[in-house]
Amino acid sequence: MSRFSSLTLTGALLCVVVTVAVQGQAPQGGRGGGPQPVALPDGAGKDIVQAACTKCHGLNQITGSAGYAREKWQELFATMIKLPDAQAATVSQYLANHFPAKPGREPVLVPGPVTVTFKEWMVPTLGQRSRDPVQTPDGMIWWAGQYGNIVGRLNPRTGDMREYPLLPGTRPHSIISDRAGTIWYMGNANGTIGKLNPATGEITVYTLPDPAARDPHTPVFDRKGILWFTLQNSNMVGRLNPATGEIKLVTLPTADADPYGIDINSQGVPWVAYNGSYKVASLDPVTMAVREYPLPDQKSTVRRVAITSDDMVWYANAALGRLGRLNPKTGEFKEWPSPSGADTQPYAITVVNDIIWYNESRRRPDALVRFDPKTEKFQSWAIPSGVGTVRHMRPTADGNNLLIHQTSTNRIGLVTIGRTVTTSSR
């Protein structure tokens, strides 16, 4: 465990020019192989795209994208890189000519009785891949700037933002807040976990005890204040005791399970999503013994899980485009097709007042979907800046509203859930 002040790194945080942001969907499963070489079509602007965009992502992120009109392309890459006006105009026209909007990617939006209001903020540093916002008890919204080695803070009342630089090479994948409002981040690229003191900016770094534990992914605190976290490509789940700094790790029984999302039920039991397999799993909170629950369809993969007050385990079946539920007491699974179809790749999922919220990540714009377990009815909305991907969502600190993000466009979002509109017939 080591400590350093974020103030000493101010000069080390260089301008992040581009990110992995022109969002093509990754192959199904957690591993999927690297990007294949692609050739861009000839035309004015090709050389600029070839030189600028490949600094941080493969060209397959462009050729495999949903495609956009010129204005939307310009809006998109302006969140990643600052180009002179003439070059920006050339690039946006080139991209629109050769990569226009593809048909069939529009979401199927389901009307319903609930109103929502979206508010979004673009974060200061371009191309940082902002994600995984969380709200602390004082109302501040924090985010992880994965490709910028940043943890950021937003005051939603004023719009003021501050960014805290981390050690180079950290690439924080996600963050979480403890009860005191301290921010914990997952050092996805350097195998560390960090703790940021918001009052002082001091950072404490915890190094994982096993060199095979390379990539802390998603964290969650249990009610005793113990931090649980997944390590996707390491195929592990970890536990950190903040009082002692002790870290324990367990390797999952299924090879290449790619543990992804994690949540804790009312009994303190962690539940883990397998993004590389057709299973979810629970861990004994004391022994860390793993119990796996295979989904009925072996073509399934599970991005994330969320748990309602009755301890039902809800999950996003990314491979099959379904919302699912496991009853741990009976072992019974039930799934519902997502409104926009089997190829929608549901991704983030959370619970707000026992209502399920998730997104359809392979639609443009991204669709935010609500599901009422009592009525088994869906309702959905287009996310205003939905050309990116919501990879994680959480309730606000009061538990009544929703925090989202768009990694591709560097936006943090607040969804205010309004009243339920009822109609009467005469």
C-alpha positions in Angstrom: 0.0 0.0 0.0 1.4 3.4 -1.0 0.3 7.0 -0.8 0.8 10.0 -3.0 -0.8 13.4 -3.5 -2.7 14.1 -6.6 -1.2 17.6 -6.7 2.2 16.2 -7.6 0.8 14.7 -10.7 -0.7 17.8 -12.2 2.1 18.2 -14.6 2.0 14.6 -15.6 -1.5 14.6 -16.9 -1.0 15.3 -20.6 -3.8 16.2 -23.0 -5.7 13.1 -24.0 -6.2 13.6 -27.7 -8.3 10.6 -28.9 -10.0 7.7 -27.3 -11.6 4.4 -28.3 -14.7 6.3 -28.9 -16.3 5.7 -32.3 -18.3 2.9 -30.8 -18.5 -0.3 -32.8 -19.8 -3.2 -30.7 -17.3 -5.6 -29.3 -17.5 -9.2 -30.3 -19.8 -11.3 -28.1 -18.2 -12.7 -25.0 -15.5 -11.1 -22.9 -12.4 -12.0 -25.0 -13.4 -12.0 -28.6 -9.9 -11.3 -30.2 -8.4 -8.1 -31.3 -9.5 -5.7 -34.1 -8.9 -6.9 -37.6 -6.9 -4.7 -40.0 -9.2 -2.6 -42.2 -8.6 -0.3 -45.1 -10.4 3.1 -45.5 -11.9 4.1 -48.8 -10.2 6.8 -50.8 -11.3 10.4 -50.5 -10.5 13.8 -49.1 -10.1 13.4 -45.4 -8.8 9.8 -45.5 -5.3 10.7 -44.5 -6.4 12.8 -41.5 -8.6 10.0 -40.3 -5.9 7.5 -40.8 -3.4 9.5 -38.8 -5.5 10.9 -36.0 -8.0 8.1 -35.2 -5.5 5.3 -35.1 -3.6 6.9 -32.2 -6.0 5.3 -29.7 -8.3 2.9 -31.5 -8.5 0.7 -34.6 -10.2 1.8 -37.8 -12.6 -1.1 -37.3 -14.3 1.2 -34.7 -15.2 3.4 -37.6 -16.1 0.8 -40.2 -18.0 -1.2 -37.7 -19.9 1.7 -36.2 -23.6 2.4 -36.8 -22.7 5.3 -39.1 -24.0 8.8 -38.9 -24.9 12.0 -40.8 -22.2 14.7 -41.1 -23.4 16.7 -38.2 -23.5 13.7 -35.8 -20.0 12.6 -37.0 -18.6 16.1 -36.2 -20.3 16.2 -32.8 -18.9 12.7 -32.1 -15.2 13.2 -32.9 -15.3 16.7 -31.3 -15.5 14.9 -28.0 -12.3 13.1 -28.8 -10.0 15.4 -30.6 -9.8 19.2 -31.4 -9.3 19.7 -35.1 -8.9 23.0 -37.0 -12.3 24.0 -38.5 -11.3 23.2 -42.1 -10.0 19.8 -41.2 -13.1 19.1 -39.0 -15.3 19.9 -42.0 -13.3 17.7 -44.3 -13.3 14.8 -41.9 -17.0 14.9 -41.0 -17.9 15.0 -44.7 -15.6 12.1 -45.5 -17.1 10.0 -42.7 -20.7 10.9 -43.7 -20.0 10.0 -47.3 -18.5 6.6 -46.6 -20.1 5.6 -43.3 -23.6 6.9 -43.3 -26.2 5.8 -40.8 -26.9 2.1 -41.2 -30.6 1.0 -41.3 -32.0 -1.2 -38.7 -30.2 0.2 -35.7 -33.0 2.4 -34.5 -34.5 1.4 -31.1 -38.1 0.3 -30.7 -39.4 2.7 -28.1 -42.3 1.5 -25.9 -44.7 4.2 -24.5 -45.8 4.0 -21.0 -47.0 5.9 -17.9 -43.7 7.1 -16.4 -42.0 10.4 -17.3 -38.2 11.0 -17.2 -36.0 14.0 -17.7 -32.4 13.7 -19.1 -29.6 16.1 -18.2 -26.1 15.5 -19.5 -22.7 17.2 -18.9 -19.6 16.8 -21.2 -16.5 16.3 -19.1 -13.5 18.7 -19.6 -10.7 16.4 -20.9 -11.3 15.2 -24.4 -11.2 11.5 -25.2 -11.0 10.3 -21.6 -13.8 7.7 -21.9 -15.8 9.0 -18.9 -17.9 6.3 -17.3 -19.5 4.7 -14.2 -20.8 7.8 -12.3 -21.6 7.5 -8.6 -23.1 10.1 -6.3 -21.7 10.8 -2.8 -23.9 11.8 0.1 -23.0 15.5 -0.4 -24.7 15.4 -3.8 -21.5 15.4 -5.9 -21.3 13.1 -8.9 -18.0 11.4 -9.5 -16.8 9.5 -12.6 -13.9 7.5 -13.9 -12.0 8.9 -16.9 -10.6 5.6 -18.0 -8.3 6.6 -20.9 -7.3 9.9 -19.2 -6.1 8.3 -15.9 -8.6 10.6 -14.2 -11.2 10.6 -11.5 -13.6 13.5 -11.9 -16.1 15.4 -9.8 -19.2 17.2 -10.9 -21.4 19.6 -8.9 -24.8 18.9 -10.6 -26.3 22.1 -9.1 -23.7 24.4 -10.7 -22.1 22.3 -13.4 -18.6 22.9 -12.0 -16.2 20.1 -12.5 -12.8 19.1 -11.2 -10.5 16.3 -12.4 -8.0 14.5 -10.2 -5.0 12.9 -12.1 -4.0 9.4 -11.2 -0.7 7.6 -11.7 0.1 7.2 -15.4 -1.1 3.8 -16.7 -3.8 3.3 -14.1 -6.8 3.5 -16.5 -9.5 3.4 -13.9 -12.3 1.1 -15.1 -14.8 2.0 -12.5 -15.3 3.8 -9.2 -17.4 3.5 -6.1 -18.0 5.6 -3.0 -18.0 4.3 0.6 -20.3 5.5 3.3 -18.0 8.4 4.2 -17.9 9.7 0.6 -14.3 8.4 -0.1 -13.9 7.4 -3.7 -12.4 4.0 -4.6 -11.2 3.3 -8.1 -10.2 0.1 -10.0 -6.8 0.4 -11.7 -7.7 -1.7 -14.6 -4.3 -1.4 -16.4 -1.9 -1.7 -13.6 -3.5 -4.2 -11.2 -4.2 -1.7 -8.4 -7.0 -0.4 -6.3 -7.0 3.3 -5.3 -8.7 5.4 -2.6 -9.1 9.1 -3.2 -9.8 11.5 -0.3 -12.0 14.2 -1.8 -11.1 16.7 1.0 -7.3 16.5 0.5 -6.8 14.9 -2.9 -4.6 12.3 -1.2 -4.6 8.9 -2.9 -3.8 5.6 -1.3 -2.9 2.8 -3.7 -3.4 -0.9 -2.9 -1.4 -3.4 -5.0 -3.0 -6.8 -5.6 -1.2 -9.7 -3.9 -1.2 -12.0 -7.0 0.6 -11.0 -10.2 -2.0 -12.9 -12.1 -4.6 -10.4 -10.8 -4.1 -7.9 -13.5 -7.3 -6.0 -14.1 -9.7 -4.9 -11.4 -13.0 -4.2 -13.1 -16.2 -3.4 -11.2 -16.5 -2.7 -7.4 -19.3 -2.8 -4.9 -19.4 -2.4 -1.1 -21.3 -4.7 1.2 -23.2 -3.5 4.2 -20.2 -4.2 6.5 -18.0 -1.9 4.4 -16.0 -4.6 2.6 -15.1 -3.9 -1.0 -15.8 -6.7 -3.5 -14.6 -6.5 -7.1 -14.4 -8.5 -10.3 -11.2 -9.0 -12.4 -12.5 -9.8 -15.8 -9.6 -11.2 -17.8 -7.9 -12.6 -14.7 -11.0 -14.7 -14.1 -11.1 -13.8 -10.4 -13.2 -12.1 -7.8 -11.6 -10.1 -5.0 -12.4 -8.8 -1.5 -10.6 -5.9 0.2 -11.0 -5.0 3.9 -10.5 -1.2 4.1 -9.8 -1.4 7.8 -6.8 -3.6 7.4 -5.9 -3.4 3.7 -6.1 -7.2 3.5 -7.0 -8.4 0.0 -8.2 -11.9 -0.8 -8.8 -13.3 -4.3 -10.5 -16.4 -5.7 -10.3 -17.9 -9.2 -13.7 -18.9 -10.6 -14.3 -22.6 -11.4 -15.3 -21.9 -15.0 -12.4 -21.1 -17.3 -12.7 -17.8 -19.2 -15.8 -16.9 -17.2 -14.9 -13.2 -17.6 -16.5 -12.0 -14.4 -18.0 -8.6 -15.1 -20.8 -7.0 -13.1 -21.3 -7.6 -9.4 -24.0 -6.8 -6.8 -24.7 -7.7 -3.2 -28.0 -9.0 -1.9 -29.7 -8.2 1.5 -27.8 -11.1 3.2 -24.4 -9.8 2.1 -24.0 -12.4 -0.6 -22.1 -11.2 -3.7 -23.5 -12.1 -7.1 -21.4 -12.0 -10.2 -22.2 -11.9 -14.0 -20.2 -14.1 -16.4 -19.6 -12.2 -19.6 -17.6 -15.1 -21.1 -20.0 -17.9 -20.2 -23.7 -18.7 -19.7 -23.7 -18.4 -15.9 -24.1 -16.2 -12.9 -22.5 -17.0 -9.6 -22.8 -16.3 -5.9 -19.9 -16.2 -3.4 -20.0 -17.1 0.3 -19.2 -13.8 2.0 -17.0 -15.5 4.6 -15.2 -18.3 2.7 -15.5 -16.9 -0.8 -16.7 -20.3 -2.0 -18.3 -20.0 -5.4 -21.6 -21.5 -6.5 -22.5 -21.3 -10.2 -25.9 -21.1 -11.8 -26.0 -22.0 -15.5 -28.6 -20.2 -17.6 -31.0 -22.4 -19.6 -29.6 -21.3 -23.0 -25.8 -21.9 -23.3 -25.6 -19.2 -26.0 -26.1 -16.7 -23.2 -23.6 -14.2 -21.8 -24.3 -11.9 -18.9 -23.0 -8.4 -18.7 -24.2 -7.2 -15.3 -26.6 -8.2 -12.5 -28.9 -6.2 -10.2 -30.8 -7.3 -7.1 -34.3 -6.3 -6.0 -35.4 -6.1 -2.3 -36.7 -9.6 -2.5 -33.2 -10.8 -3.4 -34.2 -11.8 -6.9 -31.2 -11.6 -9.2 -31.8 -9.7 -12.4 -29.4 -9.8 -15.3 -28.7 -8.4 -18.8 -28.4 -11.3 -21.2 -26.2 -9.5 -23.8 -25.8 -12.4 -26.3 -29.5 -13.0 -26.7 -31.1 -9.6 -26.1 -33.0 -10.5 -23.1 -33.8 -9.3 -19.5 -33.5 -12.2 -17.1 -34.4 -13.1 -13.5 -33.1 -15.8 -11.3 -34.9 -16.9 -8.1 -32.0 -18.2 -6.0 -34.3 -20.0 -3.6 -35.8 -22.2 -6.3 -33.1 -22.0 -9.1 -35.9 -20.9 -11.5 -34.9 -18.6 -14.4 -37.3 -16.5 -16.4 -36.4 -14.2 -19.4 -38.1 -11.5 -21.3 -37.1 -10.4 -24.9 -35.9 -6.8 -24.9 -38.2 -4.4 -26.8 -35.8 -3.7 -29.7 -35.0 -7.3 -30.5 -32.6 -10.1 -30.0 -29.5 -8.2 -31.2 -29.8 -5.3 -28.9 -27.1 -6.4 -26.4 -28.5 -5.2 -23.1 -25.6 -4.0 -21.0 -25.9 -1.8 -17.9 -28.6 -2.7 -15.4 -29.7 -1.4 -12.0 -32.7 -1.2 -9.6 -34.5 2.0 -8.5 -37.3 1.4 -6.0 -37.6 -2.2 -7.2 -38.0 -1.2 -10.8 -35.5 -2.6 -13.3 -33.6 -0.1 -15.6 -31.2 -1.1 -18.3 -30.0 0.0 -21.7 -30.0 -1.5 -25.2 -26.4 -0.9 -26.2 -26.6 -1.9 -29.9 -29.2 0.7 -30.8 -28.5 4.2 -32.0 -29.5 6.1 -30.1 -29.0 3.9 -27.0 -32.4 3.1 -25.5 -33.0 3.4 -21.8 -35.5 0.7 -20.8 -37.7 0.4 -17.7 -39.3 -2.9 -16.6 -41.8 -3.2 -13.9 -41.6 -6.7 -12.3 -45.1 -6.5 -11.0 -46.8 -5.8 -14.3 -44.0 -7.3 -16.5 -44.4 -4.3 -18.8 -41.6 -2.4 -20.5 -41.2 1.3 -21.3 -38.3 2.9 -23.1 -36.8 6.2 -24.1 -34.0 7.3 -26.5 -31.0 8.7 -24.7 -30.3 12.2 -26.1 -26.6 11.8 -26.8 -27.0 8.0 -27.4 -24.3 7.4 -29.9 -22.1 5.9 -27.2 -22.6 3.1 -24.8 -23.9 3.1 -21.2 -21.7 0.5 -19.6 -22.8 0.9 -16.0 -25.7 2.7 -14.3 -26.5 3.3 -10.7 -29.2 5.0 -8.5 -28.5 8.4 -7.2 -27.6 8.9 -3.5 -31.2 9.3 -2.5 -32.1 6.1 -4.3 -34.8 7.7 -6.4 -33.2 8.6 -9.7 -30.6 7.3 -12.1 -27.0 8.0 -13.1 -25.8 7.1 -16.6 -23.0 8.0 -19.0 -21.8 7.8 -22.6 -18.3 6.6 -22.9 -17.9 7.5 -26.6 -19.0 11.1 -26.2 -17.5 11.8 -22.7 -20.9 12.6 -21.1 -22.2 12.0 -17.6 -25.9 11.9 -17.3 -28.7 12.3 -14.7 -32.1 10.8 -15.3 -34.8 12.2 -13.1 -37.7 9.8 -12.8 -40.9 11.7 -12.7 -44.4 10.9 -11.7 -46.4 8.0 -13.2 -49.1 9.4 -15.5 -52.4 7.7 -15.2 -55.4 8.1 -17.5 -59.0 7.4 -16.7 -61.8 6.4 -19.1 -65.4 7.4 -18.8 
